[in-house]
Amino acid sequence: MAYTPDFEIVHLGVNCADGAEAEACAARFAALFGLAVHPEKGLPDARFTGTQIEWMKGPGRGTHGHIALATADLPAARAYLEEKGFAFDDASAKYFPDGRILVIYAKEEIGGFAVHLMQK
C-alpha cells in the first residue's frame, strides 16, 4: 500500500520589518479576533497570535513568510514530496536531540511563501 501523507497546516509565518512591527501586528490581530498574544515559544525572532500565526521580527525565509505543515512521519512525507519533484534545503534542518529531523524547509517558494515540514 502506498504512503498517504497526513499533512496538517500548523501555522503561518508572516515576515515583518522588525520587532516593533511584529508586536503591533500580533496585538492588532489578537484584539480583532479575541486571540492571545503568546511569548515567542522559545523563539526570540517571532511572536505568536494564538497558535497559528507567527509574526516574524524581521525578514525570514520566503518573500512574504512561511507555511508550516506538520506530519506524523517526516522522513516518509519528505520522500513522498521529493518523488513529486519538491526539493528540500538540508542546511535548514533542525534536529531533535536523538538526531531525528524536527523541521526542514523546502527550496521552492509557493506564492511567495517558504514551506517547511515539522515532525508532529
C-alpha positions in Angstrom: 0.0 0.0 0.0 1.3 3.5 -0.9 2.1 6.0 1.7 -0.7 8.5 2.4 0.6 11.8 3.9 -1.2 13.4 6.8 -0.1 17.0 6.3 -1.7 19.5 8.7 -1.1 23.2 8.4 0.1 24.2 11.9 1.0 27.9 11.4 1.5 30.7 9.0 4.7 32.8 9.5 4.4 36.4 8.4 7.6 38.4 7.7 7.6 41.8 9.4 10.2 44.5 9.0 11.3 44.4 12.7 10.3 43.5 16.2 8.1 46.6 16.6 6.0 45.7 13.6 5.7 42.1 14.7 4.5 43.3 18.1 2.0 45.7 16.6 0.6 43.1 14.1 0.3 40.5 16.8 -1.5 42.9 19.1 -3.9 44.2 16.4 -4.8 40.7 15.2 -5.3 39.5 18.8 -7.6 42.5 19.6 -9.7 42.0 16.4 -10.2 38.2 16.8 -10.1 37.7 20.5 -6.8 35.7 20.5 -4.0 35.7 22.9 -0.5 37.0 22.1 2.0 34.4 23.2 5.6 34.7 24.0 8.0 33.5 21.4 7.7 29.9 22.4 11.4 29.9 23.0 12.0 31.7 19.6 13.4 35.2 20.1 12.7 36.1 16.5 8.9 35.8 16.5 5.7 36.5 18.3 2.6 34.2 18.0 -1.1 35.3 17.9 -3.0 32.2 19.1 -1.1 29.2 17.9 -1.4 29.6 14.2 0.1 32.9 13.2 3.8 33.6 13.8 4.8 37.2 13.3 8.5 37.2 12.4 10.6 40.0 13.9 12.4 40.5 10.7 12.6 39.1 7.2 12.7 35.3 7.4 12.5 32.6 4.8 10.1 33.2 1.9 9.3 36.6 0.3 6.2 37.0 2.5 6.8 34.4 5.1 6.3 30.7 5.5 3.7 27.9 5.8 4.4 25.2 8.4 3.0 21.7 7.8 3.2 19.0 10.5 3.2 15.3 9.7 3.5 12.1 11.8 6.3 10.7 9.7 8.5 13.5 8.4 11.0 11.2 6.5 8.2 9.5 4.7 6.4 12.8 3.9 9.7 14.2 2.6 10.2 11.2 0.4 6.6 11.5 -0.9 7.2 15.2 -1.8 10.6 14.5 -3.4 9.0 11.9 -5.7 6.8 14.8 -6.9 9.9 17.0 -7.6 9.8 19.0 -4.4 13.4 19.5 -3.1 14.5 20.3 0.5 17.3 22.5 1.9 19.2 20.2 4.2 21.1 23.2 5.6 17.8 24.4 7.1 17.1 21.3 9.1 16.7 21.4 12.9 17.0 18.2 14.9 15.7 16.5 18.0 18.4 15.5 20.5 18.1 11.9 19.2 19.0 13.0 15.6 15.6 12.9 14.0 14.6 15.9 11.9 12.3 18.3 13.7 11.9 20.8 10.9 13.1 21.3 7.3 12.4 23.9 4.7 11.7 23.2 1.0 13.9 25.0 -1.5 10.9 26.3 -3.5 8.6 29.1 -2.5 4.9 28.9 -3.4 3.2 32.2 -3.9 6.0 34.0 -2.1 5.8 31.7 0.9 8.5 29.3 2.0 7.2 25.8 3.1 8.5 23.8 6.0 7.7 20.4 7.3 7.6 19.7 11.0 7.6 16.4 12.8 4.4 16.0 14.9 
